[in-house]
Every structure is written in structure tokens, then in C-alpha cells.
Amino acid sequence: MFKQLLRSETSIGANIAEANGAISNADFSSKMSIAYKESLETKYWLSLMKATDYLTEKTFESMFTDADEISKMLFSIIKKSRIEKSDNW
């Protein structure tokens, strides 16, 4: 589980870095969407690790809150980038 959590967590940053080098709005939105999905996967792994007592309640709450905030920020960015794309048509 820890390896899966590490993969999903680091994938968020990697996809954001790729989005920063995007060659189009669609490319940017696609990479940010992947980062968002990885943030959801991270929350899943954290929940599973808490349920199986791999994480204490305090550690879980801290990490899950951070992951949830990142998810919200990414969703907002995706939404805004898609609105801007439709405004350009």
C-alpha cells in the first residue's frame, strides 16, 4: 500500500510539471485532469491505510486534509481551463 500511495502522490507533482510545459490548452487540461485523478487515488490509499491501521487517526487526518485541498485546487484549475477554452471558440 505504501508503494501505491507513493506512486499516486508523486504522480500528482509530475503531471502538474508536465502541464506547466503544455503546448495547448487541451494538453494542459489533460495533464491537470490526470493530476486530479491521482489526487483522488491518493485519498483512496490513505483511507485504506487508515482502515487497516497502517496510519494513526492523526496522521490520516493531516494527510487526507492536504490531499483533499490539493484535489479541490486541481478541480478548480481544470474547471477554469475548460471555461477559458470554450471562451476562445
HTML snippet that shows the backbone in 3Dmol.js (N, CA, C, O; Angstrom):
<script src="https://3Dmol.org/build/3Dmol-min.js"></script>
<div id="view" style="width:600px;height:400px;position:relative"></div>
<script>
const pdb = `
ATOM      1  N   MET A   1       0.823  -1.195   0.000  1.00  0.00           N
ATOM      2  CA  MET A   1       0.000   0.000   0.000  1.00  0.00           C
ATOM      3  C   MET A   1       0.866   1.257   0.000  1.00  0.00           C
ATOM      4  O   MET A   1       0.541   2.244  -0.660  1.00  0.00           O
ATOM      5  N   PHE A   2       1.966   1.212   0.743  1.00  0.00           N
ATOM      6  CA  PHE A   2       2.822   2.397   0.796  1.00  0.00           C
ATOM      7  C   PHE A   2       3.388   2.736  -0.578  1.00  0.00           C
ATOM      8  O   PHE A   2       3.487   3.907  -0.944  1.00  0.00           O
ATOM      9  N   LYS A   3       3.760   1.704  -1.337  1.00  0.00           N
ATOM     10  CA  LYS A   3       4.288   1.953  -2.684  1.00  0.00           C
ATOM     11  C   LYS A   3       3.217   2.562  -3.585  1.00  0.00           C
ATOM     12  O   LYS A   3       3.506   3.467  -4.369  1.00  0.00           O
ATOM     13  N   GLN A   4       2.006   2.079  -3.479  1.00  0.00           N
ATOM     14  CA  GLN A   4       0.916   2.633  -4.276  1.00  0.00           C
ATOM     15  C   GLN A   4       0.649   4.085  -3.892  1.00  0.00           C
ATOM     16  O   GLN A   4       0.428   4.932  -4.758  1.00  0.00           O
ATOM     17  N   LEU A   5       0.669   4.364  -2.606  1.00  0.00           N
ATOM     18  CA  LEU A   5       0.473   5.732  -2.130  1.00  0.00           C
ATOM     19  C   LEU A   5       1.585   6.631  -2.658  1.00  0.00           C
ATOM     20  O   LEU A   5       1.319   7.734  -3.137  1.00  0.00           O
ATOM     21  N   LEU A   6       2.813   6.173  -2.575  1.00  0.00           N
ATOM     22  CA  LEU A   6       3.947   6.953  -3.066  1.00  0.00           C
ATOM     23  C   LEU A   6       3.811   7.229  -4.558  1.00  0.00           C
ATOM     24  O   LEU A   6       4.078   8.342  -5.012  1.00  0.00           O
ATOM     25  N   ARG A   7       3.397   6.223  -5.321  1.00  0.00           N
ATOM     26  CA  ARG A   7       3.231   6.396  -6.771  1.00  0.00           C
ATOM     27  C   ARG A   7       2.162   7.435  -7.089  1.00  0.00           C
ATOM     28  O   ARG A   7       2.368   8.304  -7.936  1.00  0.00           O
ATOM     29  N   SER A   8       1.029   7.346  -6.416  1.00  0.00           N
ATOM     30  CA  SER A   8      -0.056   8.291  -6.723  1.00  0.00           C
ATOM     31  C   SER A   8       0.309   9.702  -6.270  1.00  0.00           C
ATOM     32  O   SER A   8      -0.004  10.677  -6.953  1.00  0.00           O
ATOM     33  N   GLU A   9       0.969   9.810  -5.120  1.00  0.00           N
ATOM     34  CA  GLU A   9       1.365  11.133  -4.624  1.00  0.00           C
ATOM     35  C   GLU A   9       2.370  11.804  -5.553  1.00  0.00           C
ATOM     36  O   GLU A   9       2.222  12.978  -5.891  1.00  0.00           O
ATOM     37  N   THR A  10       3.381  11.063  -5.961  1.00  0.00           N
ATOM     38  CA  THR A  10       4.409  11.665  -6.810  1.00  0.00           C
ATOM     39  C   THR A  10       3.904  11.919  -8.220  1.00  0.00           C
ATOM     40  O   THR A  10       4.407  12.807  -8.909  1.00  0.00           O
ATOM     41  N   SER A  11       2.927  11.159  -8.650  1.00  0.00           N
ATOM     42  CA  SER A  11       2.348  11.367  -9.974  1.00  0.00           C
ATOM     43  C   SER A  11       1.615  12.706 -10.063  1.00  0.00           C
ATOM     44  O   SER A  11       1.553  13.320 -11.128  1.00  0.00           O
ATOM     45  N   ILE A  12       1.067  13.144  -8.945  1.00  0.00           N
ATOM     46  CA  ILE A  12       0.388  14.450  -8.933  1.00  0.00           C
ATOM     47  C   ILE A  12       1.376  15.533  -9.356  1.00  0.00           C
ATOM     48  O   ILE A  12       1.110  16.298 -10.283  1.00  0.00           O
ATOM     49  N   GLY A  13       2.497  15.591  -8.685  1.00  0.00           N
ATOM     50  CA  GLY A  13       3.509  16.608  -8.996  1.00  0.00           C
ATOM     51  C   GLY A  13       4.071  16.463 -10.393  1.00  0.00           C
ATOM     52  O   GLY A  13       4.291  17.461 -11.079  1.00  0.00           O
ATOM     53  N   ALA A  14       4.308  15.235 -10.825  1.00  0.00           N
ATOM     54  CA  ALA A  14       4.863  15.003 -12.154  1.00  0.00           C
ATOM     55  C   ALA A  14       3.903  15.502 -13.233  1.00  0.00           C
ATOM     56  O   ALA A  14       4.333  16.108 -14.214  1.00  0.00           O
ATOM     57  N   ASN A  15       2.625  15.256 -13.058  1.00  0.00           N
ATOM     58  CA  ASN A  15       1.650  15.700 -14.059  1.00  0.00           C
ATOM     59  C   ASN A  15       1.447  17.210 -14.034  1.00  0.00           C
ATOM     60  O   ASN A  15       1.190  17.818 -15.073  1.00  0.00           O
ATOM     61  N   ILE A  16       1.560  17.811 -12.870  1.00  0.00           N
ATOM     62  CA  ILE A  16       1.495  19.279 -12.799  1.00  0.00           C
ATOM     63  C   ILE A  16       2.701  19.872 -13.520  1.00  0.00           C
ATOM     64  O   ILE A  16       2.568  20.859 -14.244  1.00  0.00           O
ATOM     65  N   ALA A  17       3.880  19.276 -13.327  1.00  0.00           N
ATOM     66  CA  ALA A  17       5.080  19.753 -14.021  1.00  0.00           C
ATOM     67  C   ALA A  17       4.907  19.631 -15.532  1.00  0.00           C
ATOM     68  O   ALA A  17       5.287  20.536 -16.275  1.00  0.00           O
ATOM     69  N   GLU A  18       4.338  18.525 -15.987  1.00  0.00           N
ATOM     70  CA  GLU A  18       4.080  18.357 -17.413  1.00  0.00           C
ATOM     71  C   GLU A  18       3.062  19.374 -17.909  1.00  0.00           C
ATOM     72  O   GLU A  18       3.198  19.899 -19.013  1.00  0.00           O
ATOM     73  N   ALA A  19       2.053  19.652 -17.108  1.00  0.00           N
ATOM     74  CA  ALA A  19       1.036  20.635 -17.500  1.00  0.00           C
ATOM     75  C   ALA A  19       1.656  22.014 -17.684  1.00  0.00           C
ATOM     76  O   ALA A  19       1.245  22.772 -18.563  1.00  0.00           O
ATOM     77  N   ASN A  20       2.641  22.339 -16.857  1.00  0.00           N
ATOM     78  CA  ASN A  20       3.313  23.633 -16.978  1.00  0.00           C
ATOM     79  C   ASN A  20       4.059  23.777 -18.296  1.00  0.00           C
ATOM     80  O   ASN A  20       4.328  24.894 -18.737  1.00  0.00           O
ATOM     81  N   GLY A  21       4.394  22.664 -18.925  1.00  0.00           N
ATOM     82  CA  GLY A  21       5.058  22.689 -20.223  1.00  0.00           C
ATOM     83  C   GLY A  21       4.124  22.362 -21.368  1.00  0.00           C
ATOM     84  O   GLY A  21       4.574  22.048 -22.470  1.00  0.00           O
ATOM     85  N   ALA A  22       2.840  22.433 -21.118  1.00  0.00           N
ATOM     86  CA  ALA A  22       1.840  22.064 -22.132  1.00  0.00           C
ATOM     87  C   ALA A  22       1.964  22.935 -23.373  1.00  0.00           C
ATOM     88  O   ALA A  22       2.344  24.104 -23.304  1.00  0.00           O
ATOM     89  N   ILE A  23       1.632  22.328 -24.517  1.00  0.00           N
ATOM     90  CA  ILE A  23       1.709  23.055 -25.782  1.00  0.00           C
ATOM     91  C   ILE A  23       0.357  23.593 -26.243  1.00  0.00           C
ATOM     92  O   ILE A  23       0.266  24.286 -27.255  1.00  0.00           O
ATOM     93  N   SER A  24      -0.685  23.266 -25.489  1.00  0.00           N
ATOM     94  CA  SER A  24      -2.024  23.763 -25.827  1.00  0.00           C
ATOM     95  C   SER A  24      -2.892  23.741 -24.569  1.00  0.00           C
ATOM     96  O   SER A  24      -2.528  23.135 -23.561  1.00  0.00           O
ATOM     97  N   ASN A  25      -4.037  24.405 -24.642  1.00  0.00           N
ATOM     98  CA  ASN A  25      -4.986  24.365 -23.527  1.00  0.00           C
ATOM     99  C   ASN A  25      -5.481  22.949 -23.277  1.00  0.00           C
ATOM    100  O   ASN A  25      -5.650  22.533 -22.131  1.00  0.00           O
ATOM    101  N   ALA A  26      -5.711  22.211 -24.360  1.00  0.00           N
ATOM    102  CA  ALA A  26      -6.193  20.827 -24.218  1.00  0.00           C
ATOM    103  C   ALA A  26      -5.141  19.960 -23.528  1.00  0.00           C
ATOM    104  O   ALA A  26      -5.473  19.136 -22.676  1.00  0.00           O
ATOM    105  N   ASP A  27      -3.877  20.148 -23.897  1.00  0.00           N
ATOM    106  CA  ASP A  27      -2.789  19.396 -23.282  1.00  0.00           C
ATOM    107  C   ASP A  27      -2.689  19.741 -21.800  1.00  0.00           C
ATOM    108  O   ASP A  27      -2.542  18.856 -20.957  1.00  0.00           O
ATOM    109  N   PHE A  28      -2.769  21.039 -21.487  1.00  0.00           N
ATOM    110  CA  PHE A  28      -2.735  21.493 -20.096  1.00  0.00           C
ATOM    111  C   PHE A  28      -3.870  20.861 -19.291  1.00  0.00           C
ATOM    112  O   PHE A  28      -3.653  20.312 -18.211  1.00  0.00           O
ATOM    113  N   SER A  29      -5.068  20.947 -19.832  1.00  0.00           N
ATOM    114  CA  SER A  29      -6.247  20.412 -19.143  1.00  0.00           C
ATOM    115  C   SER A  29      -6.130  18.906 -18.939  1.00  0.00           C
ATOM    116  O   SER A  29      -6.506  18.383 -17.890  1.00  0.00           O
ATOM    117  N   SER A  30      -5.611  18.220 -19.941  1.00  0.00           N
ATOM    118  CA  SER A  30      -5.453  16.769 -19.851  1.00  0.00           C
ATOM    119  C   SER A  30      -4.485  16.385 -18.729  1.00  0.00           C
ATOM    120  O   SER A  30      -4.778  15.491 -17.934  1.00  0.00           O
ATOM    121  N   LYS A  31      -3.341  17.054 -18.665  1.00  0.00           N
ATOM    122  CA  LYS A  31      -2.354  16.742 -17.626  1.00  0.00           C
ATOM    123  C   LYS A  31      -2.878  17.090 -16.238  1.00  0.00           C
ATOM    124  O   LYS A  31      -2.640  16.358 -15.277  1.00  0.00           O
ATOM    125  N   MET A  32      -3.586  18.203 -16.136  1.00  0.00           N
ATOM    126  CA  MET A  32      -4.147  18.575 -14.837  1.00  0.00           C
ATOM    127  C   MET A  32      -5.248  17.590 -14.433  1.00  0.00           C
ATOM    128  O   MET A  32      -5.426  17.309 -13.248  1.00  0.00           O
ATOM    129  N   SER A  33      -5.973  17.076 -15.404  1.00  0.00           N
ATOM    130  CA  SER A  33      -7.012  16.076 -15.110  1.00  0.00           C
ATOM    131  C   SER A  33      -6.391  14.798 -14.566  1.00  0.00           C
ATOM    132  O   SER A  33      -6.927  14.180 -13.647  1.00  0.00           O
ATOM    133  N   ILE A  34      -5.264  14.410 -15.135  1.00  0.00           N
ATOM    134  CA  ILE A  34      -4.564  13.226 -14.632  1.00  0.00           C
ATOM    135  C   ILE A  34      -4.083  13.479 -13.201  1.00  0.00           C
ATOM    136  O   ILE A  34      -4.204  12.608 -12.340  1.00  0.00           O
ATOM    137  N   ALA A  35      -3.540  14.664 -12.952  1.00  0.00           N
ATOM    138  CA  ALA A  35      -3.093  15.010 -11.599  1.00  0.00           C
ATOM    139  C   ALA A  35      -4.274  14.945 -10.624  1.00  0.00           C
ATOM    140  O   ALA A  35      -4.135  14.452  -9.505  1.00  0.00           O
ATOM    141  N   TYR A  36      -5.431  15.445 -11.056  1.00  0.00           N
ATOM    142  CA  TYR A  36      -6.633  15.402 -10.207  1.00  0.00           C
ATOM    143  C   TYR A  36      -7.025  13.953  -9.897  1.00  0.00           C
ATOM    144  O   TYR A  36      -7.326  13.619  -8.751  1.00  0.00           O
ATOM    145  N   LYS A  37      -7.020  13.112 -10.906  1.00  0.00           N
ATOM    146  CA  LYS A  37      -7.371  11.700 -10.689  1.00  0.00           C
ATOM    147  C   LYS A  37      -6.384  11.032  -9.737  1.00  0.00           C
ATOM    148  O   LYS A  37      -6.770  10.205  -8.911  1.00  0.00           O
ATOM    149  N   GLU A  38      -5.118  11.394  -9.857  1.00  0.00           N
ATOM    150  CA  GLU A  38      -4.110  10.845  -8.946  1.00  0.00           C
ATOM    151  C   GLU A  38      -4.336  11.326  -7.516  1.00  0.00           C
ATOM    152  O   GLU A  38      -4.061  10.600  -6.561  1.00  0.00           O
ATOM    153  N   SER A  39      -4.835  12.544  -7.374  1.00  0.00           N
ATOM    154  CA  SER A  39      -5.139  13.043  -6.018  1.00  0.00           C
ATOM    155  C   SER A  39      -6.295  12.248  -5.413  1.00  0.00           C
ATOM    156  O   SER A  39      -6.307  11.980  -4.211  1.00  0.00           O
ATOM    157  N   LEU A  40      -7.258  11.875  -6.241  1.00  0.00           N
ATOM    158  CA  LEU A  40      -8.362  11.037  -5.752  1.00  0.00           C
ATOM    159  C   LEU A  40      -7.853   9.651  -5.364  1.00  0.00           C
ATOM    160  O   LEU A  40      -8.281   9.081  -4.360  1.00  0.00           O
ATOM    161  N   GLU A  41      -6.936   9.118  -6.166  1.00  0.00           N
ATOM    162  CA  GLU A  41      -6.354   7.816  -5.836  1.00  0.00           C
ATOM    163  C   GLU A  41      -5.562   7.895  -4.531  1.00  0.00           C
ATOM    164  O   GLU A  41      -5.596   6.967  -3.723  1.00  0.00           O
ATOM    165  N   THR A  42      -4.861   8.989  -4.334  1.00  0.00           N
ATOM    166  CA  THR A  42      -4.109   9.188  -3.094  1.00  0.00           C
ATOM    167  C   THR A  42      -5.051   9.158  -1.895  1.00  0.00           C
ATOM    168  O   THR A  42      -4.749   8.532  -0.879  1.00  0.00           O
ATOM    169  N   LYS A  43      -6.181   9.829  -2.015  1.00  0.00           N
ATOM    170  CA  LYS A  43      -7.166   9.825  -0.923  1.00  0.00           C
ATOM    171  C   LYS A  43      -7.691   8.410  -0.674  1.00  0.00           C
ATOM    172  O   LYS A  43      -7.934   8.032   0.472  1.00  0.00           O
ATOM    173  N   TYR A  44      -7.865   7.639  -1.723  1.00  0.00           N
ATOM    174  CA  TYR A  44      -8.304   6.252  -1.575  1.00  0.00           C
ATOM    175  C   TYR A  44      -7.274   5.450  -0.775  1.00  0.00           C
ATOM    176  O   TYR A  44      -7.626   4.756   0.178  1.00  0.00           O
ATOM    177  N   TRP A  45      -5.995   5.549  -1.170  1.00  0.00           N
ATOM    178  CA  TRP A  45      -4.951   4.790  -0.474  1.00  0.00           C
ATOM    179  C   TRP A  45      -4.829   5.211   0.975  1.00  0.00           C
ATOM    180  O   TRP A  45      -4.618   4.376   1.855  1.00  0.00           O
ATOM    181  N   LEU A  46      -4.962   6.513   1.229  1.00  0.00           N
ATOM    182  CA  LEU A  46      -4.907   6.980   2.619  1.00  0.00           C
ATOM    183  C   LEU A  46      -6.058   6.391   3.438  1.00  0.00           C
ATOM    184  O   LEU A  46      -5.864   5.959   4.574  1.00  0.00           O
ATOM    185  N   SER A  47      -7.243   6.380   2.857  1.00  0.00           N
ATOM    186  CA  SER A  47      -8.414   5.813   3.559  1.00  0.00           C
ATOM    187  C   SER A  47      -8.223   4.330   3.835  1.00  0.00           C
ATOM    188  O   SER A  47      -8.550   3.841   4.916  1.00  0.00           O
ATOM    189  N   LEU A  48      -7.695   3.625   2.853  1.00  0.00           N
ATOM    190  CA  LEU A  48      -7.457   2.192   3.027  1.00  0.00           C
ATOM    191  C   LEU A  48      -6.396   1.938   4.095  1.00  0.00           C
ATOM    192  O   LEU A  48      -6.517   1.010   4.896  1.00  0.00           O
ATOM    193  N   MET A  49      -5.372   2.760   4.098  1.00  0.00           N
ATOM    194  CA  MET A  49      -4.318   2.594   5.100  1.00  0.00           C
ATOM    195  C   MET A  49      -4.816   2.907   6.509  1.00  0.00           C
ATOM    196  O   MET A  49      -4.364   2.294   7.476  1.00  0.00           O
ATOM    197  N   LYS A  50      -5.726   3.839   6.629  1.00  0.00           N
ATOM    198  CA  LYS A  50      -6.323   4.123   7.934  1.00  0.00           C
ATOM    199  C   LYS A  50      -7.213   2.962   8.370  1.00  0.00           C
ATOM    200  O   LYS A  50      -7.176   2.538   9.524  1.00  0.00           O
ATOM    201  N   ALA A  51      -8.001   2.461   7.444  1.00  0.00           N
ATOM    202  CA  ALA A  51      -8.933   1.368   7.762  1.00  0.00           C
ATOM    203  C   ALA A  51      -8.204   0.096   8.192  1.00  0.00           C
ATOM    204  O   ALA A  51      -8.746  -0.715   8.943  1.00  0.00           O
ATOM    205  N   THR A  52      -6.989  -0.068   7.717  1.00  0.00           N
ATOM    206  CA  THR A  52      -6.227  -1.263   8.065  1.00  0.00           C
ATOM    207  C   THR A  52      -5.165  -0.969   9.133  1.00  0.00           C
ATOM    208  O   THR A  52      -4.248  -1.760   9.354  1.00  0.00           O
ATOM    209  N   ASP A  53      -5.312   0.179   9.779  1.00  0.00           N
ATOM    210  CA  ASP A  53      -4.438   0.577  10.898  1.00  0.00           C
ATOM    211  C   ASP A  53      -2.969   0.762  10.530  1.00  0.00           C
ATOM    212  O   ASP A  53      -2.092   0.609  11.381  1.00  0.00           O
ATOM    213  N   TYR A  54      -2.695   1.089   9.267  1.00  0.00           N
ATOM    214  CA  TYR A  54      -1.331   1.449   8.883  1.00  0.00           C
ATOM    215  C   TYR A  54      -1.029   2.904   9.229  1.00  0.00           C
ATOM    216  O   TYR A  54       0.134   3.290   9.343  1.00  0.00           O
ATOM    217  N   LEU A  55      -2.075   3.706   9.396  1.00  0.00           N
ATOM    218  CA  LEU A  55      -1.924   5.115   9.766  1.00  0.00           C
ATOM    219  C   LEU A  55      -2.713   5.395  11.030  1.00  0.00           C
ATOM    220  O   LEU A  55      -3.796   4.849  11.238  1.00  0.00           O
ATOM    221  N   THR A  56      -2.161   6.246  11.864  1.00  0.00           N
ATOM    222  CA  THR A  56      -2.917   6.691  13.032  1.00  0.00           C
ATOM    223  C   THR A  56      -3.978   7.688  12.567  1.00  0.00           C
ATOM    224  O   THR A  56      -3.899   8.233  11.466  1.00  0.00           O
ATOM    225  N   GLU A  57      -4.946   7.909  13.405  1.00  0.00           N
ATOM    226  CA  GLU A  57      -6.012   8.872  13.079  1.00  0.00           C
ATOM    227  C   GLU A  57      -5.424  10.256  12.809  1.00  0.00           C
ATOM    228  O   GLU A  57      -5.816  10.930  11.857  1.00  0.00           O
ATOM    229  N   LYS A  58      -4.491  10.667  13.645  1.00  0.00           N
ATOM    230  CA  LYS A  58      -3.890  11.994  13.498  1.00  0.00           C
ATOM    231  C   LYS A  58      -3.130  12.132  12.180  1.00  0.00           C
ATOM    232  O   LYS A  58      -3.272  13.131  11.474  1.00  0.00           O
ATOM    233  N   THR A  59      -2.334  11.135  11.859  1.00  0.00           N
ATOM    234  CA  THR A  59      -1.576  11.160  10.606  1.00  0.00           C
ATOM    235  C   THR A  59      -2.524  11.134   9.415  1.00  0.00           C
ATOM    236  O   THR A  59      -2.348  11.883   8.455  1.00  0.00           O
ATOM    237  N   PHE A  60      -3.523  10.273   9.485  1.00  0.00           N
ATOM    238  CA  PHE A  60      -4.505  10.195   8.403  1.00  0.00           C
ATOM    239  C   PHE A  60      -5.186  11.541   8.188  1.00  0.00           C
ATOM    240  O   PHE A  60      -5.265  12.029   7.061  1.00  0.00           O
ATOM    241  N   GLU A  61      -5.676  12.137   9.265  1.00  0.00           N
ATOM    242  CA  GLU A  61      -6.397  13.406   9.147  1.00  0.00           C
ATOM    243  C   GLU A  61      -5.531  14.475   8.496  1.00  0.00           C
ATOM    244  O   GLU A  61      -5.996  15.208   7.623  1.00  0.00           O
ATOM    245  N   SER A  62      -4.301  14.565   8.908  1.00  0.00           N
ATOM    246  CA  SER A  62      -3.385  15.554   8.349  1.00  0.00           C
ATOM    247  C   SER A  62      -3.143  15.311   6.858  1.00  0.00           C
ATOM    248  O   SER A  62      -3.257  16.227   6.044  1.00  0.00           O
ATOM    249  N   MET A  63      -2.815  14.085   6.517  1.00  0.00           N
ATOM    250  CA  MET A  63      -2.510  13.765   5.125  1.00  0.00           C
ATOM    251  C   MET A  63      -3.753  13.845   4.245  1.00  0.00           C
ATOM    252  O   MET A  63      -3.687  14.334   3.117  1.00  0.00           O
ATOM    253  N   PHE A  64      -4.877  13.370   4.754  1.00  0.00           N
ATOM    254  CA  PHE A  64      -6.103  13.380   3.955  1.00  0.00           C
ATOM    255  C   PHE A  64      -6.570  14.820   3.716  1.00  0.00           C
ATOM    256  O   PHE A  64      -7.026  15.155   2.623  1.00  0.00           O
ATOM    257  N   THR A  65      -6.456  15.658   4.732  1.00  0.00           N
ATOM    258  CA  THR A  65      -6.834  17.069   4.577  1.00  0.00           C
ATOM    259  C   THR A  65      -5.982  17.730   3.494  1.00  0.00           C
ATOM    260  O   THR A  65      -6.499  18.468   2.654  1.00  0.00           O
ATOM    261  N   ASP A  66      -4.684  17.465   3.517  1.00  0.00           N
ATOM    262  CA  ASP A  66      -3.802  18.022   2.488  1.00  0.00           C
ATOM    263  C   ASP A  66      -4.182  17.510   1.101  1.00  0.00           C
ATOM    264  O   ASP A  66      -4.262  18.288   0.151  1.00  0.00           O
ATOM    265  N   ALA A  67      -4.414  16.217   0.986  1.00  0.00           N
ATOM    266  CA  ALA A  67      -4.786  15.625  -0.302  1.00  0.00           C
ATOM    267  C   ALA A  67      -6.123  16.179  -0.795  1.00  0.00           C
ATOM    268  O   ALA A  67      -6.303  16.418  -1.989  1.00  0.00           O
ATOM    269  N   ASP A  68      -7.043  16.377   0.124  1.00  0.00           N
ATOM    270  CA  ASP A  68      -8.354  16.924  -0.244  1.00  0.00           C
ATOM    271  C   ASP A  68      -8.226  18.362  -0.751  1.00  0.00           C
ATOM    272  O   ASP A  68      -8.879  18.741  -1.723  1.00  0.00           O
ATOM    273  N   GLU A  69      -7.394  19.151  -0.100  1.00  0.00           N
ATOM    274  CA  GLU A  69      -7.171  20.534  -0.545  1.00  0.00           C
ATOM    275  C   GLU A  69      -6.532  20.562  -1.933  1.00  0.00           C
ATOM    276  O   GLU A  69      -6.909  21.371  -2.781  1.00  0.00           O
ATOM    277  N   ILE A  70      -5.575  19.683  -2.155  1.00  0.00           N
ATOM    278  CA  ILE A  70      -4.943  19.600  -3.469  1.00  0.00           C
ATOM    279  C   ILE A  70      -5.977  19.210  -4.515  1.00  0.00           C
ATOM    280  O   ILE A  70      -6.000  19.780  -5.606  1.00  0.00           O
ATOM    281  N   SER A  71      -6.832  18.244  -4.194  1.00  0.00           N
ATOM    282  CA  SER A  71      -7.896  17.834  -5.115  1.00  0.00           C
ATOM    283  C   SER A  71      -8.797  19.004  -5.480  1.00  0.00           C
ATOM    284  O   SER A  71      -9.138  19.193  -6.648  1.00  0.00           O
ATOM    285  N   LYS A  72      -9.175  19.773  -4.499  1.00  0.00           N
ATOM    286  CA  LYS A  72     -10.050  20.930  -4.736  1.00  0.00           C
ATOM    287  C   LYS A  72      -9.367  21.972  -5.615  1.00  0.00           C
ATOM    288  O   LYS A  72      -9.993  22.538  -6.512  1.00  0.00           O
ATOM    289  N   MET A  73      -8.095  22.223  -5.362  1.00  0.00           N
ATOM    290  CA  MET A  73      -7.354  23.200  -6.178  1.00  0.00           C
ATOM    291  C   MET A  73      -7.244  22.725  -7.624  1.00  0.00           C
ATOM    292  O   MET A  73      -7.454  23.495  -8.561  1.00  0.00           O
ATOM    293  N   LEU A  74      -6.914  21.452  -7.790  1.00  0.00           N
ATOM    294  CA  LEU A  74      -6.784  20.915  -9.143  1.00  0.00           C
ATOM    295  C   LEU A  74      -8.110  20.951  -9.885  1.00  0.00           C
ATOM    296  O   LEU A  74      -8.150  21.293 -11.067  1.00  0.00           O
ATOM    297  N   PHE A  75      -9.189  20.603  -9.208  1.00  0.00           N
ATOM    298  CA  PHE A  75     -10.506  20.633  -9.849  1.00  0.00           C
ATOM    299  C   PHE A  75     -10.844  22.045 -10.291  1.00  0.00           C
ATOM    300  O   PHE A  75     -11.379  22.248 -11.380  1.00  0.00           O
ATOM    301  N   SER A  76     -10.534  23.016  -9.453  1.00  0.00           N
ATOM    302  CA  SER A  76     -10.791  24.415  -9.788  1.00  0.00           C
ATOM    303  C   SER A  76      -9.979  24.847 -11.016  1.00  0.00           C
ATOM    304  O   SER A  76     -10.492  25.544 -11.892  1.00  0.00           O
ATOM    305  N   ILE A  77      -8.730  24.434 -11.072  1.00  0.00           N
ATOM    306  CA  ILE A  77      -7.871  24.765 -12.210  1.00  0.00           C
ATOM    307  C   ILE A  77      -8.420  24.140 -13.487  1.00  0.00           C
ATOM    308  O   ILE A  77      -8.472  24.792 -14.529  1.00  0.00           O
ATOM    309  N   ILE A  78      -8.828  22.884 -13.406  1.00  0.00           N
ATOM    310  CA  ILE A  78      -9.376  22.188 -14.573  1.00  0.00           C
ATOM    311  C   ILE A  78     -10.637  22.893 -15.060  1.00  0.00           C
ATOM    312  O   ILE A  78     -10.799  23.148 -16.253  1.00  0.00           O
ATOM    313  N   LYS A  79     -11.513  23.199 -14.135  1.00  0.00           N
ATOM    314  CA  LYS A  79     -12.765  23.867 -14.481  1.00  0.00           C
ATOM    315  C   LYS A  79     -12.487  25.203 -15.170  1.00  0.00           C
ATOM    316  O   LYS A  79     -13.096  25.518 -16.193  1.00  0.00           O
ATOM    317  N   LYS A  80     -11.579  25.975 -14.614  1.00  0.00           N
ATOM    318  CA  LYS A  80     -11.246  27.277 -15.182  1.00  0.00           C
ATOM    319  C   LYS A  80     -10.603  27.127 -16.558  1.00  0.00           C
ATOM    320  O   LYS A  80     -10.910  27.893 -17.471  1.00  0.00           O
ATOM    321  N   SER A  81      -9.724  26.161 -16.711  1.00  0.00           N
ATOM    322  CA  SER A  81      -9.060  25.980 -18.008  1.00  0.00           C
ATOM    323  C   SER A  81     -10.047  25.549 -19.084  1.00  0.00           C
ATOM    324  O   SER A  81      -9.879  25.902 -20.251  1.00  0.00           O
ATOM    325  N   ARG A  82     -11.056  24.804 -18.716  1.00  0.00           N
ATOM    326  CA  ARG A  82     -12.064  24.383 -19.704  1.00  0.00           C
ATOM    327  C   ARG A  82     -13.016  25.514 -20.047  1.00  0.00           C
ATOM    328  O   ARG A  82     -13.496  25.601 -21.177  1.00  0.00           O
ATOM    329  N   ILE A  83     -13.293  26.382 -19.079  1.00  0.00           N
ATOM    330  CA  ILE A  83     -14.130  27.558 -19.371  1.00  0.00           C
ATOM    331  C   ILE A  83     -13.395  28.496 -20.310  1.00  0.00           C
ATOM    332  O   ILE A  83     -13.978  29.017 -21.261  1.00  0.00           O
ATOM    333  N   GLU A  84     -12.096  28.714 -20.040  1.00  0.00           N
ATOM    334  CA  GLU A  84     -11.298  29.582 -20.903  1.00  0.00           C
ATOM    335  C   GLU A  84     -11.217  29.030 -22.312  1.00  0.00           C
ATOM    336  O   GLU A  84     -11.238  29.790 -23.279  1.00  0.00           O
ATOM    337  N   LYS A  85     -11.123  27.693 -22.441  1.00  0.00           N
ATOM    338  CA  LYS A  85     -11.058  27.069 -23.751  1.00  0.00           C
ATOM    339  C   LYS A  85     -12.346  27.327 -24.522  1.00  0.00           C
ATOM    340  O   LYS A  85     -12.308  27.653 -25.708  1.00  0.00           O
ATOM    341  N   SER A  86     -13.494  27.181 -23.845  1.00  0.00           N
ATOM    342  CA  SER A  86     -14.770  27.380 -24.527  1.00  0.00           C
ATOM    343  C   SER A  86     -14.986  28.851 -24.860  1.00  0.00           C
ATOM    344  O   SER A  86     -15.691  29.165 -25.819  1.00  0.00           O
ATOM    345  N   ASP A  87     -14.390  29.763 -24.084  1.00  0.00           N
ATOM    346  CA  ASP A  87     -14.498  31.185 -24.369  1.00  0.00           C
ATOM    347  C   ASP A  87     -13.705  31.569 -25.626  1.00  0.00           C
ATOM    348  O   ASP A  87     -14.015  32.563 -26.283  1.00  0.00           O
ATOM    349  N   ASN A  88     -12.683  30.776 -25.951  1.00  0.00           N
ATOM    350  CA  ASN A  88     -11.851  31.074 -27.109  1.00  0.00           C
ATOM    351  C   ASN A  88     -12.494  30.638 -28.418  1.00  0.00           C
ATOM    352  O   ASN A  88     -11.977  30.976 -29.483  1.00  0.00           O
ATOM    353  N   TRP A  89     -13.581  29.914 -28.382  1.00  0.00           N
ATOM    354  CA  TRP A  89     -14.225  29.431 -29.599  1.00  0.00           C
ATOM    355  C   TRP A  89     -15.208  30.414 -30.072  1.00  0.00           C
ATOM    356  O   TRP A  89     -15.862  30.192 -31.091  1.00  0.00           O
TER     357      TRP A  89
END
`;
const viewer = $3Dmol.createViewer("view");
viewer.addModel(pdb, "pdb");
viewer.setStyle({}, {cartoon: {color: "spectrum"}});
viewer.zoomTo();
viewer.render();
</script>
